[in-house]
Amino acid sequence: MQIILVSRTKRVPKTFNLADRRLRYRLMGIAAAAVLGCAGLGATVALAVASPRDQALSEIRRLRQQVSQQNGQLGDVRKDAQREIDALAMKLGQLQAQSTRLNALGERLTQVGKLDDGEFNFDEQPAVGGVEDTGDSAYALPQALDTSISQLAGRFDSQQAQLSALQSLLLDAKIESNLKPTGMPVQGYISSYFGGRPDPFSGHAAHHTGLDISAPTGTPVQAVAEGMVTFAGVRSGYGDVIEIDHGNGYMTRYAHNSELIVRPGQRVHVGDVIAKAGSTGRSTGSHVHFEVWYKGNVVNPLAYVRNHR
């Protein structure tokens, strides 16, 4: 079989003989190349058409992975936040327990100090108020804890101020109590009381200005209040005497001692040994003559020796 190609530009037509093997191979190669080219072009077109969809699907998968990772991170954050909230709640409970102990201590101190009822009210909560917040918030629980802790801090400040004032009152009361004659100056029994009595030497009516407390010679004599020794020596009729000024209008006198231990100008505290009992001066036996003076007047010591600090 022959194919004759006639060209307008060429005068001589060109003849192709299909029986020629080389020509057939060449034509088959050209045809195969054409087919492959068409297939490649179709694949390129198909990829161009399908690429946006595939890219979108790939982007969606990547976004889903990111969302999954972020959900995991959010879960970790929530766990950490819950641990923080639990720790705050535990701390708040400890602070509330401490506040309760402070209240109990304050009440006990108030009772011990014998303060008036209502002067220090540790049970009463601080007055608080505000508009109700009905909105839900993700931070409601932390804000509630923070508010509770702030309120508790305010309670601590109030309790601290009350306890400080109470401490000052108790210290003042203790100082005042220490300056007031209280209790027996020597271990013994009262052998003669304050007021009128027969004089032990003459038998005539006489006024006794103190209490006679019988005690063996050498028995320690103690100061019944805090003060300054203003006299330590011999007075007529009293024998060896100690006189203590307590600075609040009170003065005490301890007479007929066998030995004086303190000296004038020395400061003494409650319970300090200032002398030893004896029978010096105008005395019929070993005892301590005890006098209490208030604002320059001698008073009956019986109420003071029977009192307790």
Secondary structure, 3 states (H helix, E strand, C coil): CEEEECCCCCCCCEEEECCCHHHHHHHHHHHHHHHHHHHHHHHHHHHHHHHHHHHHHHHHHHHHHHHHHHHHHHHHHHHHHHHHHHHHHHHHHHHHHHHHHHHHHHHHHHHHCCCCCCCCCCCCCCCCCCCCCCCCCCCHHHHHHHHHHHHHHHHHHHHHHHHHHHHHHHHHHHHHHHHCCCCCCCCCEEEECCEEEECCCCCCEEEECCEEEECCCCCEEECCCCEEEEEEEEECCCEEEEEEECCCCEEEEEEEEEEECCCCCCEECCCCEEEEEECCCCCCCCEEEEEEEECCEEECCHHHHCCCC
